[in-house]
Amino acid sequence: MIKFFRRAASTLLVLTLTLSPTLNVLASETNKANGEKTNINFEKGSLEQLLDTTIPARSSESTFKELIYTYEQDGTAYKVYDQASIDLSSSHSFIYKINADNAEILVREEIVNVEGNVVTTEIIENGQTTTDVLRLGQETISDLEPVREITGNISTYGTWDGFPVSDDYEYWMSFKHSYSITGTTVAAVSVTINAIVKVALNISPVAKITVTAISSLVSYIVNKNVKRTYVEENVSFRWTKIPNVSLQQKAVERTIRTFYLDSNYATVIDTVTTYAYSEHYED
């Protein structure tokens, strides 16, 4: 019996060593079949320029930025003509297949529009138009706010309507969301991700929202042709420290969003942090 198990183990080891190169090749082919984009080359503009809303358009009459780039996918060459509004609230993309004669054949259009917390994506392909409506998660926190007592020294870092504000962020809640990424172009994905990371959870009225860089996140989603991302949000607030008042006010909201590839929230793509400032807040 012992000899049998030894012989079986040896046979299994030989099979594993023999099949390993084959399995690696199959895994490589599977990755290619997933539609990963390669050899991306920007002929006009760049992702960084598109995401930088502080850069004015070349003409005072222009309201959008343009990108032109090529890439290969599943052995086919494509060329994209992208247009996106300066504030990244809308985009219109044209995707052309490049044939053997270098002729450009239109194969797909992508139109993205953001209104409030709703992202609408239209795809025109093979004579058919499909529409995807993405409603961004915005939970309402309970009206029963916890009582915050003033303890220790009062911070002077920032004020809310003239009152002092704590310089520490207090963790509040965590949320999980799943978002479909219907668009595939740089402009379409940029508009969608920009809308996701600028959702303010529960601070009103909001005067200003700032976001850390999203270029690597957009680039990964575009290059890997990611169709759905899973997001975990960790929300914290900086509260007022108004003397002799039990109910304090939210002055600054910080939301740390971690984007994942899988529903198990195991494979991280990137992390983006958003800061939302109340209109009553001043540095």
C-alpha positions in Angstrom: 0.0 0.0 0.0 2.8 2.4 0.9 4.5 1.6 -2.4 1.3 2.4 -4.2 1.0 5.8 -2.6 4.6 6.6 -3.3 4.1 5.6 -7.0 0.9 7.7 -7.2 2.6 10.7 -5.6 5.5 10.4 -8.1 3.1 10.2 -11.0 1.2 13.3 -9.8 4.5 15.2 -9.4 5.5 14.3 -13.0 2.1 15.4 -14.3 2.3 18.7 -12.4 5.7 19.5 -13.8 4.7 18.5 -17.3 1.5 20.4 -17.3 2.8 23.6 -15.6 4.0 25.3 -18.8 0.7 24.3 -20.5 -1.3 25.8 -17.6 0.7 29.0 -17.8 0.0 29.3 -21.5 -3.7 28.7 -20.9 -3.7 31.4 -18.2 -2.0 33.8 -20.5 -4.6 33.0 -23.3 -7.4 33.5 -20.8 -6.1 37.0 -19.9 -5.9 37.9 -23.5 -9.5 36.6 -24.0 -10.6 39.0 -21.2 -10.1 41.9 -23.6 -7.1 43.6 -22.1 -5.9 46.6 -24.0 -2.2 46.8 -25.0 0.1 49.2 -26.9 -2.0 52.2 -25.9 -0.6 55.3 -27.7 -1.9 58.8 -27.2 -1.7 60.9 -30.4 -3.5 63.9 -28.9 -3.9 64.8 -25.2 -3.3 62.5 -22.2 -5.2 61.0 -19.3 -3.6 63.5 -16.9 -4.6 66.5 -19.0 -8.2 65.2 -19.2 -8.5 64.8 -15.4 -6.9 68.1 -14.6 -9.9 70.4 -14.5 -7.7 73.4 -13.7 -6.3 73.4 -17.2 -8.3 75.8 -19.3 -9.4 74.9 -22.8 -7.3 76.2 -25.7 -10.1 78.4 -26.9 -12.3 80.5 -24.6 -15.3 79.1 -26.5 -14.4 75.5 -26.0 -16.3 73.5 -23.4 -14.6 70.2 -23.8 -11.2 68.4 -24.1 -10.2 66.0 -26.8 -8.2 62.8 -26.8 -7.1 60.6 -29.7 -5.4 57.3 -29.0 -4.8 53.9 -30.4 -4.6 50.4 -28.8 -4.7 46.7 -29.6 -7.3 44.3 -28.2 -7.6 40.6 -28.9 -5.3 41.0 -31.9 -7.3 43.9 -33.5 -6.1 47.5 -33.7 -8.5 50.3 -32.7 -8.5 54.1 -32.7 -10.5 56.3 -30.3 -11.7 59.9 -30.6 -12.7 61.1 -27.2 -14.4 64.3 -26.1 -15.1 65.2 -22.5 -16.5 68.3 -20.9 -14.1 70.4 -18.9 -15.9 69.5 -15.6 -16.0 65.8 -16.5 -19.8 65.8 -16.4 -20.2 64.3 -19.9 -18.3 62.6 -22.7 -18.7 61.3 -26.2 -16.4 58.7 -27.7 -16.1 57.1 -31.1 -14.3 53.8 -31.4 -12.9 52.7 -34.8 -11.5 49.4 -35.9 -8.4 49.8 -38.1 -8.4 47.2 -40.9 -5.4 45.9 -42.9 -5.5 48.9 -45.2 -5.4 51.3 -42.3 -9.0 52.3 -43.0 -11.0 53.4 -39.9 -14.4 51.6 -39.5 -16.7 53.0 -36.7 -17.7 50.1 -34.5 -19.0 51.7 -31.3 -20.1 55.0 -29.7 -20.2 55.7 -26.0 -22.0 58.7 -24.5 -21.9 59.4 -20.8 -23.9 62.1 -18.9 -23.9 62.8 -15.2 -26.8 64.6 -13.5 -26.8 64.7 -9.8 -26.0 61.2 -8.5 -27.1 59.5 -11.7 -24.7 58.4 -14.5 -26.3 57.5 -17.8 -24.3 55.7 -20.4 -25.5 55.1 -24.0 -23.7 52.5 -26.1 -24.4 52.5 -29.9 -23.1 49.3 -31.5 -24.2 47.1 -34.4 -27.1 49.4 -35.1 -28.4 49.0 -31.6 -28.5 51.5 -28.7 -28.4 50.3 -25.1 -28.7 52.5 -22.1 -27.2 51.9 -18.6 -28.3 54.0 -15.6 -26.0 54.0 -12.7 -27.5 55.4 -9.5 -24.7 56.2 -7.1 -25.0 55.2 -3.5 -25.9 58.0 -1.1 -27.2 56.8 2.2 -28.9 59.1 4.7 -27.6 58.9 8.2 -30.1 58.6 11.0 -31.5 61.9 12.4 -30.5 60.6 15.8 -27.1 62.2 16.1 -24.8 61.2 19.0 -24.1 63.9 21.6 -20.5 65.2 21.6 -19.2 66.7 24.7 -16.4 69.3 24.5 -13.3 67.9 26.3 -9.7 69.0 26.4 -8.3 72.0 24.5 -10.3 73.6 21.7 -8.6 73.4 18.3 -8.1 76.6 16.3 -7.5 74.7 13.1 -10.4 75.8 10.9 -13.8 77.3 11.8 -17.4 76.6 11.1 -19.5 79.8 11.0 -16.9 81.3 13.3 -16.8 78.4 15.8 -13.7 76.2 16.3 -13.5 72.8 14.5 -11.6 69.7 15.6 -8.5 69.0 13.6 -9.1 65.2 14.1 -11.3 63.0 11.9 -13.8 60.9 13.8 -14.7 57.6 12.1 -18.4 57.4 11.4 -19.6 54.5 9.2 -18.6 52.2 6.4 -20.6 51.3 3.3 -20.1 48.8 0.4 -21.3 49.4 -3.2 -21.0 47.6 -6.5 -20.8 49.8 -9.6 -21.0 48.7 -13.3 -18.5 50.3 -15.6 -20.3 50.3 -19.0 -18.0 52.6 -20.9 -14.7 51.4 -22.1 -12.9 54.5 -23.3 -10.6 56.8 -21.3 -13.2 59.6 -21.4 -16.2 57.4 -20.5 -14.4 55.8 -17.6 -13.0 59.1 -16.4 -16.5 60.7 -16.2 -18.0 57.7 -14.4 -15.2 57.4 -11.8 -15.1 61.1 -11.3 -18.9 61.0 -10.5 -18.4 58.1 -8.1 -15.6 59.7 -6.0 -17.4 63.0 -5.8 -20.5 61.7 -4.0 -20.8 63.5 -0.7 -22.4 61.3 1.9 -24.1 63.5 4.4 -22.8 67.0 4.8 -24.9 69.8 3.7 -24.7 72.3 2.2 -21.4 71.4 0.5 -19.2 74.3 -0.7 -16.2 72.4 -2.1 -15.2 68.9 -2.9 -11.5 67.8 -3.4 -10.3 64.4 -4.5 -6.9 62.7 -4.6 -5.6 61.5 -7.9 -7.7 59.0 -9.8 -5.5 58.6 -12.9 -4.1 55.2 -11.9 -7.6 53.9 -11.1 -9.0 55.1 -14.5 -5.9 53.7 -16.3 -6.3 50.3 -14.7 -10.0 50.0 -15.5 -9.5 51.1 -19.1 -6.5 48.9 -19.7 -7.9 45.8 -18.1 -11.4 46.4 -19.5 -12.9 46.1 -16.0 -16.7 45.8 -16.2 -17.6 46.1 -12.5 -15.9 47.4 -9.5 -16.7 46.9 -5.8 -16.2 49.8 -3.5 -15.8 50.1 0.3 -16.3 53.5 1.7 -15.0 54.6 5.1 -16.5 57.9 6.2 -15.2 60.2 8.9 -16.0 63.8 10.0 -14.4 66.7 11.5 -16.9 68.2 13.9 -17.4 71.6 15.4 -16.4 72.2 19.0 -18.9 74.8 20.0 -18.8 75.5 23.8 -21.9 74.8 25.9 -23.6 73.0 23.0 -24.3 69.3 23.0 -25.3 68.8 19.3 -22.2 69.6 17.2 -22.1 70.2 13.4 -20.3 68.4 10.6 -17.6 70.7 9.2 -15.6 68.4 6.9 -16.3 64.9 5.6 -13.6 62.5 4.6 -14.5 59.4 2.6 -11.8 56.9 1.8 -12.9 54.7 -1.1 -11.1 51.5 -1.8 -11.9 50.0 -5.2 -11.8 46.2 -5.6 -11.9 43.7 -8.6 -14.0 41.1 -6.8 -17.1 40.8 -4.6 -15.0 39.3 -1.8 -13.2 42.7 -1.5 -9.9 40.9 -1.7 -8.1 42.3 -4.8 -7.5 46.1 -4.5 -7.3 48.2 -7.6 -6.7 51.6 -5.9 -7.7 53.9 -3.1 -9.1 57.4 -3.5 -9.9 59.9 -0.8 -12.6 62.6 -1.0 -12.9 65.7 1.2 -16.2 67.6 1.3 -16.3 70.9 3.0 -19.4 72.6 4.5 -20.2 76.1 3.1 -19.8 77.3 6.7 -16.2 76.0 7.0 -13.1 78.1 6.6 -9.5 77.2 7.0 
